[in-house]
């Protein structure tokens, strides 16, 4: 079993882990704002230019984080390092999904 700590991760995969965390955070931020807007719309509110711009910027930031993660993941060539990374990502996702 892999502990969910950076110290267990091979050096080669550390950049991918950091970019994965940043990507996850940008996704969370985007969807949180989207949910806020959804609640507003359900109560009869309408979107503002500023909200639309913020949503667009959050999506653009998330897309950038996805690209960074993809590049970092592709750089992890060692099979064992990649496996440890994937296990850490899976453990993070299962913990996040349990809330």
C-alpha positions as CSV (number, residue, x, y, z in Angstrom):
1,X,0.0,0.0,0.0
2,X,1.2,3.5,-0.9
3,X,1.1,6.2,1.7
4,X,-0.3,9.4,0.4
5,X,2.9,11.5,1.1
6,X,5.3,13.2,-1.2
7,X,8.2,11.4,0.5
8,X,7.0,8.0,-0.9
9,X,7.1,9.3,-4.4
10,X,10.1,8.7,-6.6
11,X,11.9,12.0,-7.6
12,X,11.0,11.5,-11.3
13,X,7.3,11.6,-10.5
14,X,7.2,14.5,-8.0
15,X,6.6,17.2,-10.7
16,X,3.6,15.2,-12.0
17,X,2.2,14.8,-8.5
18,X,2.5,18.6,-7.9
19,X,0.8,19.4,-11.2
20,X,-1.9,16.7,-10.5
21,X,-2.7,18.5,-7.2
22,X,-2.8,21.9,-9.0
23,X,-5.1,20.5,-11.6
24,X,-7.4,19.0,-9.0
25,X,-7.6,22.3,-7.2
26,X,-8.4,24.2,-10.4
27,X,-11.1,21.7,-11.1
28,X,-12.6,22.1,-7.6
29,X,-12.5,25.9,-7.9
30,X,-14.2,25.9,-11.3
31,X,-16.9,23.5,-10.3
32,X,-17.5,25.3,-7.0
33,X,-18.1,28.6,-8.9
34,X,-20.3,26.8,-11.4
35,X,-22.4,25.4,-8.6
36,X,-22.8,28.9,-7.1
37,X,-24.0,30.2,-10.4
38,X,-26.4,27.2,-10.7
39,X,-27.9,28.1,-7.3
40,X,-28.3,31.7,-8.4
41,X,-30.0,30.7,-11.6
42,X,-32.4,28.4,-9.8
43,X,-33.4,31.3,-7.6
44,X,-34.2,33.4,-10.7
45,X,-30.9,35.2,-11.0
46,X,-29.2,35.9,-14.3
47,X,-25.5,35.9,-15.1
48,X,-23.4,39.0,-15.1
49,X,-20.6,39.9,-17.5
50,X,-18.2,39.6,-14.6
51,X,-19.4,36.1,-13.7
52,X,-19.2,34.9,-17.2
53,X,-15.7,36.3,-17.5
54,X,-14.7,34.7,-14.2
55,X,-16.1,31.3,-15.3
56,X,-14.2,31.6,-18.6
57,X,-11.0,32.5,-16.8
58,X,-11.4,29.6,-14.3
59,X,-12.0,27.2,-17.2
60,X,-8.9,28.5,-19.1
61,X,-6.8,28.1,-15.9
62,X,-8.0,24.6,-15.5
63,X,-7.2,23.7,-19.1
64,X,-3.7,25.1,-18.6
65,X,-3.3,22.9,-15.4
66,X,-4.5,19.8,-17.4
67,X,-1.9,20.5,-20.1
68,X,0.8,20.9,-17.5
69,X,-0.2,17.7,-15.8
70,X,-0.3,15.8,-19.1
71,X,3.2,17.0,-19.9
72,X,4.5,16.2,-16.5
73,X,2.9,12.7,-16.6
74,X,4.4,12.0,-20.0
75,X,7.8,12.9,-18.5
76,X,7.5,10.0,-16.0
77,X,9.2,7.3,-18.0
78,X,10.1,4.9,-15.1
79,X,7.4,2.3,-14.9
80,X,7.7,1.9,-11.1
81,X,7.6,5.7,-10.5
82,X,4.5,5.9,-12.7
83,X,2.8,3.1,-10.8
84,X,3.5,4.7,-7.4
85,X,2.1,8.0,-8.8
86,X,-1.0,6.4,-10.1
87,X,-1.6,4.7,-6.8
88,X,-1.2,8.0,-5.0
89,X,-3.7,9.6,-7.4
90,X,-6.1,6.8,-6.9
91,X,-5.8,7.0,-3.1
92,X,-6.5,10.8,-3.3
93,X,-9.5,10.3,-5.5
94,X,-11.0,7.6,-3.3
95,X,-10.6,9.8,-0.2
96,X,-12.1,12.8,-2.0
97,X,-15.0,10.7,-3.1
98,X,-15.8,9.4,0.4
99,X,-16.9,12.9,1.6
